[in-house]
Amino acid sequence: MRSNTSDNQRWISIVILAGSIPVYAYLCWPAIVRRGFPEIDPFWLAMPWLWIVPIVLSGLFDSAKQARKWSVGIYTLLSAFFFAGTFISVVPHHVNIADMLLATVFPWGPLNLLIAFAVETISQHLFRLLHIREKTLTNDSTVIRPFRAGALIVVILAVAASFPFACRAAAFQAARSSARADAERDWANGRAIWYVRRGDPEAFGSSEECYSVDNGLKTEAVKPGVTAAIYCDVYREVVTRKLSEFGPADKIKDLGTKADLNAWIKSGRFQRAHSFPLKQGTAEISLKGYNVNGYGNVACFRGEPSTFLYYATIPEKKDALVVITDDSIWIFAKTGELLQSIDFETYRQMGIGEEVLIGHR
C-alpha cells in the first residue's frame, strides 16, 4: 500500500512537470514574439524566469534520486527551448525555431540544467529540514505530511504569482528613480529635455525635436514602451517643477516666435541664395535640405529640390540664420545647431511664399 502511495506521488510529480510545459510556453509567448523596441510590460518579461517553480513544486511529491533526475532534465531542456526565445540579441527581434534550438543547445540548455539540479538539491534539503515527508514504520518509503505540504504549496504558488508583479513594480520604481536623477543632473548642466506627450500642442518651431519657445528646452517625443513612458512622465514632472521655480531656460532668448518671424519678413531682411551650400557654423544648407555635423549629426533631405531658398542673419538672436524654402523654415544658431524647424502646416497657415518675401524686400 505504501509502495502504491509512493508511485502515485511520483506520477503526480511527473504530471506537474509535463503540464507545466504548455503553461510556461503560453506565459513566455509575449516575451518571445516581442520586437525589442518599444519594450513590453516588465510583467511579461518576468515570466520566463518562472521555469524553476515546477521543479520545486513537483519535488514535494518525489524524492527518488535517479528517476527524478531524468524527469527534471527533460523538463528543463524543454523549458529552456522557450526560455531561449525570450532573449534578444538584435533589434528588431524576430524569433525562429532554428535559433531557439541552437540557443537551447548552447548556452541555455546546459546552463539551465546546472541551475535546475542546484535548485533540486536545495529544495529537497529544505523539504527535509521542514519535515515535509516522514518515513513509514514498515519500510524505507516516505509519505507526505499533508498539512505541511499544503502550506508549502500555497507559499510556493503565492511567491510564483507575485514574482511578475514584484518585477514590474521594481522596474517602474527604477525608472522613476533614474528619471529624477537624470532630470536633476540635466537641469544643473543646462541640458534638460522637454518630453512632449502625444496630443500636446506643438510649440512654434519645435518640430523635428528642436527647442520650444515656451520654455527654451530641447523637445523630444515621449519614448514608446510602458517603462519608458513612466520614465518620461517623471522626468517631465521634475523639469516642470524646475521651470516653475527658476523660469525658462536661457536658450529661450535665442529662439524666434511667430510674431518675430513675421516682423523679420516685413522688415525685408531676407535675400535669395544663389550659391550653395549655404553655411552656418557646422551646418550646410541647400535646396535639397541641410546637414549638421555634430549636435547628433542632424540631417534632412528632400526628394525634389526646393524652388527657392531665402535667408537672413538675425543679430539680436546671436547671429542666428533663418532659412525659408517653399515648404520649410529652419533657424540655425551661429554654431550650426538647428534651433527651430517650422512644420509645413504652420508654414501654410502663415501664408509665406516667394511673392511675400519679394514684396517686403
Secondary structure by P-SEA (a helix, b strand, c coil): caaaaaaaaaaaaaaaaaaaaaaaaaaacccccccccccccccccccccccaaaaaaaaacccccaaaaaaaaaaaaaaaaaaaaaccccccccccaaaaaaaaaccaaaaaaaaaaaaaaaaaaaaaaaccbbbbccccbbbbaaaaaaaaaaaaaaaaaaaaaaaaaaaaaaaaaaaaaaaaaaaaacbbbbbbccccccccccccccccccccbbbbcccccaaaaaaaaaaaaaaaaaaaaccccccccccccaaaaaaaaaaccbbbbcccccccccbbbcccccccccccbbbbbccccccbbbbbbbccccbbbbbbcccbbbbbcccccccbbbcaaaaaaacccaaaaaaac
